């Protein structure tokens, strides 16, 4: 399958918005609450953002939920996060399906517990024909690892005679990434004031516009998403060329 090229709509709105959801722990700490409370409020922000994305005409939304590096966190926090994921999948998939949202997960599923993998597969299967919004959740995900796996698959295919060496190009690598069939993000937003992309969609973000906001993820609202989209509309995207 050939990757879908991302092109902004005629009015300058982004087709694909990706968000690095950051700040749950600081939100909780500022209120004297356990980090679990921040993650729970972060789940509410996910619900708001999915709804707002549909309303604002975003067609693809990718959320960075849990990185490979996050496995280094304390076991209790990881268990709480995975518990919230279980709860979300059990409670929200029917509503997402009703709203025409397709959900997909990218990342290393081998590190997840079997019941979580089953819930993920069920949610993907149930919503696979929906087209109102394409929601991708990056879970147990790392972009360097994704690119390495794609390069390894390329090498295996060349060694097996399934791909000629002279045909190895950008497209052949892209078709082996987790995100095949999903357009590159036009806009990447990071909350909480941090200004880095933390091993997120490194290949796909080559020409993405970046917007950093001081808002902590649990407080992220439709207005914040709309403000980022307005800022995106002010940018001039030349893809290395010039309009002069």
N, C-alpha and C positions, 0 to 999 in steps of 0.2 A: 504494500500500500504506500503510495506516495504521500509525504507529509503535506498538510494543508497550508499554503502560504497565508500569512496574516496580512490583511490589508484593512486600514481604517475605513469606516463608512464615509460617505460623502460629506457628512456634517462634522467629521473630525473625531467622532466618538471611538473609543477603543473597542475592538472586537473581543479581545482577550485581556482580562485583568488578572494578575497574580498577586497574592498578598502573603507577606511574611508576618505571621501573627505573633507579635512579641509584646511582652509586658504583663503577662498574667501574674507572675510572681511579685513584681513590684507593685501592682495594683493591690494585691492582698496584703503585702507588707505595709503599705501606706495606711491601711485600715486596721492593722493589728490582727489580721486574719490568717489562717493557714493557707499555704499555697494552693491547696485543693479548692478553696473558695474562689481563687482567681481563675483557676482552670474552668470551674463551673460557670462563672460569669463569661469566660471566653467562649464557652459553648453557646451562650445566649447571643453573643456577638456574631457567631457563625450564622445563626438563624436569621438575624437582622440583615446580615450582609448578603446572604443568598436571596432573600426577598427583595432587597434594594437593588441588587444586580439585575434581577428580572425586570424590575420597574424602570430602571435606567437604560435598558436596552443592551446590556452586556450579554454576549452570547456564550462566552467561555469564562469560567471563573476557576482559578487554581489556588488552593489554600495550602500553605506549608504547615502541616499539623504536627509532625514529629520527625526530627532528623535522625540519621544514624548516630550522630554525636550525642543526641539526647539519651541514648541508652547508658551513658556514663552517669546519669543522674541517680540519686538515691532510689533504692528499690521501692520504697513506699510511694514516692512520687510517681514513679513509672506505673506502679500498680493502680494508682488513683487515675492516672491519665487513660490507661487502657480500660479501666472500669467506666469512665465517662464515654469512651468510644463505643463500648458495648451498649451502654444506655442510649446513646444517640442513634445508633443503627437500629436498635429494637423499636425505638419510639418514633423516629423521624422519617424512616424510609417510606412508609405509607403516604405521608404528607408530601414528601418530595415527589413521589410517583404521581400523586394526584395533581400536583402543580406542573407536571411535565418536565421535571428535572432528571437528567441522566447523571448518575454518579459513577466515577471511576477512581481507583486508587493506584498510585504509582509508588514503587519502593520495594524493599526487600521483605517479602512476606515470610520468608523462612525463619525470621526472628520472632514472629508473632505466634501467639498460642493458637492451637487448631480451631477452637470455637470462634475466635476473632476472624480467622481466615474464612471460615464458613459463612459468617455474617457478611463479610466483605463480598464474597462470591455471590451470595444471595441477593445483596443489594444491587450489584452490578447487573446480574441477570434480570432482575425485576424491572429495572429502569432502562435497559439497554436501547429501547426503541424511542425513548423520549427525546424531544428536540428543543424544548423551550429554553433550557439553559443546560450547558454541559459543565458539570461541577467535577473537578478533579481534586482529590485530596492526596497530598504528598505525605506518606506515612512510612516511617522507617526508611527515609529517603536521603540519599546523598548524591549530588550531581557528578562529582568526580568518579564515584563508584559506578554510576549509570554510564558515563562515557567509557570507562574502562571495560565494563561488561560488553558494551556495544563494539568496542575495538576488538575484544577477544572473540566475539561472534564473527566479526569480519574475517579475522585471521583463520578461524576454524573453517569458514565457508570457502576461503581461498585454498586452504590446505586440502579440503575435501573435493576440490574441483567444481564447486557449485557457483563460484564467482571468479572471474578472471581478474588478475591483479590490476590490469590497466583500467578496469571498470570501477575500481575503488575510488569513490569521490565523496563529497559532502552528503549527497543524497543517500548513498548506500549506507553511510553511518547513521544518518537521521532515521532511516527506516528500521534501525535496530535499537533505537532509544525507547524508553518507556512511553514517551509522548507521541509516538507515531500516530498520525491522523488528527492531532490537535495542533492548531496554529500556534506559532510562537507568540509569547505575550507581548502586547503592545505597551502595556503599562505594568510596572511592578511597584507595589506599595509596601513599605515597611513601617510598622507602628513602633512606638515607644522611644523614638529619638535616635535609635542606633542607625548608623549610615554604612551598612555593608549588606551583602546578599547571602553570606553564610552558606556557601555550597548549595545554592538553590538555582536550578535551571541555568547553569553556566553556559551551556551551548545555546540553549533556546533564547537566552537574554541578550544575545549579541547586539541587537538594535532596539532593545526595550528602553522606554523612558522610565526613569526612576523618580519616585516621589517618596520622601521621608517625612513622617509626621511625628510630632511629640506625643500624640494621643496614645495611651496605653490600650492594648487590644480589647480588654473588657468594656472600654468606653467607646469603642469605634462605632460610629453611627452612619445612617444614610447620608447625613450632611457631610461627614468626613469623606465618604466614598465619592459623593458628588463633587466635593471640592478638589479631590485628586483628579477626577475626570476633567474638570474645568481647567486645571493646570495642564493636563495632557493636551487639551485643545489649543493651548497657547504655544506649544512646542512646534518647531519646524523639523520634520523628519526627512532627512536627505539620504539616509542609507549610504553614507560615504561620498555622495555626489554633491552637487551645488546647484542652486537655483539662479546663480548670478549669470 
